[in-house]
Amino acid sequence: MPLSQSLQAAATGDEAAFVHMVNACDGRLRRLAMALLGPTDVDHLVIDAWRTAFRRSSETDALDDERMRTWLCRIVVELCQASGVAVDDGPIDFASAPSERFLPVGDRWEGHWAVPPAPWRGDTNSPTAVAAVRTALATLPSAGARAVTVLRDVDGVALADVTAILGIDQCEARRLLHRGRSVVREALERVLAPA
């Protein structure tokens, strides 16, 4: 059953439809809420998001499953913004990698890697690597960078949908994603020794 029909059925009390919706969407909503809020109040916000979705279920008639997930995520963002969370926190100054890792000005290959990054030894799905990624994401000072990175790299949401969910343009999404990926890459380099 398409998610839009499941939501409409769940809104009228169909428990099986609600379970289907939760299984299909709740994880993404929780990860997005945690990226925007941190671990506090995630349960409360996601419950409010489901309530809001049930009230608005008539808006979902023509949505395919991926548009439905985007619509639900947009509700999470609206609720976070209503509680004062800013998705676009303004400029973030950072170096994506230390300058000494690149060839210096004046070199024939200026700006290229001095020593290219080596492949990692270890499993990026290991509990240690997953914990490092979670910690790295939590250290990002920007809720927007956390949200873009989680949506794009954890949930595999298309960039166009990420921009629709967060209400930012593609340039901003790419900037925030670059910041998030840089921090995650550094964390993984520390726990997964190069081969």
N, C-alpha and C positions, 0 to 999 in steps of 0.2 A: 504494500500500500504506500503511495507517495506520502512524504512527510506532511505536506499541507493537509491532506485528508486525515492523517493521523492526529495532527494538532486539533483540527476541528472536531474529530470524534472525542479526543481527550478532553476538550473544553466542555463537552456535554456529559462527561463522566465515564467514558469508556476507559477502564483501567488498563486493558491490554494495549490500547492505542497510546496511552500515556507511557507505559513501560517501553514501547517501541520508540517513542520520541526521546525518552531519557537515554536509552541505549545508543541511539543514533547521534545525539547532539550534546548531551550533558557534559561529556569530557571536554569538548572544545570550549563550551561556555565557561566551565570552571577554570581551565587554563588561561583563557582570556581575562577573566575576572581577577585571577591571581596575578597576572602580569600587570594589570592596571592598578590593583589595590594592595598587592602583597597578600600574605596569608590571612590577614584579618578580614572578617566580614564576608568572605567568599560565599559561604553557605547561605547567608541571609540575602546577599545580592542575587545569587542564582535562583533562589526561591522567588524573589520579587520579579526576576526576569521571566520565569515560567508563568507567574500570575499575569504579568503584563501581556505575554504572548497569548494566553488563553482569552483575555479580554479583547485582543486585537485579531483573533483568529480569522475573522471574516476578510481581513486584508490579504490573505494568503492563497486565494483561489487559483491564481494563475502561476504560482511559483513552482519551479522544479526543485528537486531536493537540494542542490547546491545553493540556489537562490534562497531557499528556506533557511539553510544554515547561516547564510549571510544576514538575512533578516533577523534571526535570533541573536546573532552576535552584535548586531547594531543596537538591539534593545539593551544588551549588557553595557555597551559603550554609553548609551544615553543615560542609564541609571548611574554609571560611574561619574559621568560628567555632572549629573544633577547633585552628586555628593561632593563635587569640587575637584575631581581629578582632571588634570589637563593632559590631553593626549599629545599635543604638540607643545613641548616645554620651551621652545625657542632653541637658539644655537647651542650645540654641544661641542666644545673644543677638545680635541683629542688627536693623538697620532695613532693611526691604525696599526702601525708597527714601529719599533724604534728605528730612528734614522740610520743607525750604524749597520742595520741589516741591508741597506741599499748602497749602491755605488755612488761615490761623491760627485758633487758638481765639478764639471770639467772632464770627467771620465768619458771615454767614448760611449759607454753604455749607461751614462748617468741616469739614476732613478731606477735602474733594474736591480734585482736582488744581487747582493754581493755573494751570498751563498744561498741558493734556492732552498726553500723549506723542504725538509726530508719527509718521506712518508712516515706516518706514525706507526709505532709498534704497539699493538694492543687493540682491543675491541672497543670501538666507540659506543657500543651498547652495553658495556660492562657497568655494573653498579657504581664503580669509581668514576667512570667517565660521565655517566648520567648525573651523579651528584655534583661533579665539577661544573657541568652545564647549568644545572639548577642554581648553584651558588653564583656562577658568573652572571646569569640573567638577573638574579636578585640584586647584584651590586650595581647594575646600570642605574644611573640617576634619573633616567628619563622613562616615564611610564610608556611613552610612545615607542621608544626603542625596544622595550621589553615586549610590548604588544605586537609590534610588527614582526619581530624575530620569532615569537611563539606562533603567531598565525601562519607566517610564511614557511619557516623551517621545521617547526614541530608538527603543525597540522597540514602543511602542504597547500594552503589556500593561495590561489592565484593572486598576483600583485594587484590586479584591477579590483578584485573583491576585497583585498586588505584595505585599499584606499576607500572603498565604499563603506566598509565597516567602521573605519576610524575617522572618516570625514576629512582626510588629508589628500594632498595631490601626490602624484607618482614620484616627483622629485623628492619630496619630503619623506615618503615611504622608503625610497632607496637610500637616502641619507641615514635614516634611523636604522634600517636593516644593516647597512654597512657597519654602523657603530656596534650593533648587537652582535653581528658575526665576528667582528674583530675581538671583542671581549671573550666570546665563546672560544674562538680559535686559540687565544692566549691561554685560557684555562685548560683546554685539551692538550696543548703543547706541554704544560706542566705535568700532567698525569699520564700522558701517553708518550713515553720516550721515543725520539726518532729512531728509525731502524738503522 
